Amino acid sequence: MKTLTKQKRVANLGEKVRFMRNDMIIVGEVTIVKDESVIVNVSRSDARRLNIDTPLTVVAHKNYQVL
């Protein structure tokens, strides 16, 4: 199983982040920053791989790395 090293820094709007979902490493761009999470825009192909209808997904601050 793949793992990512966690970091404490919260991503800013427009930054690229990397996160794990369904044992896949996904990279996307932060579009909204909330108190506990960010909304990330992933590629359409990654959205299909994740079996989600939209390229936007929520990722908790503790579950991503800022690139």
Beta strands, then each sheet from edge to edge (+ up, - down):
strand 1: 16-21
strand 2: 24-33
strand 3: 37-42
strand 4: 56-60
strand 5: 64-66
sheet 1: 4+ 3- 2+ 1- 5+
end
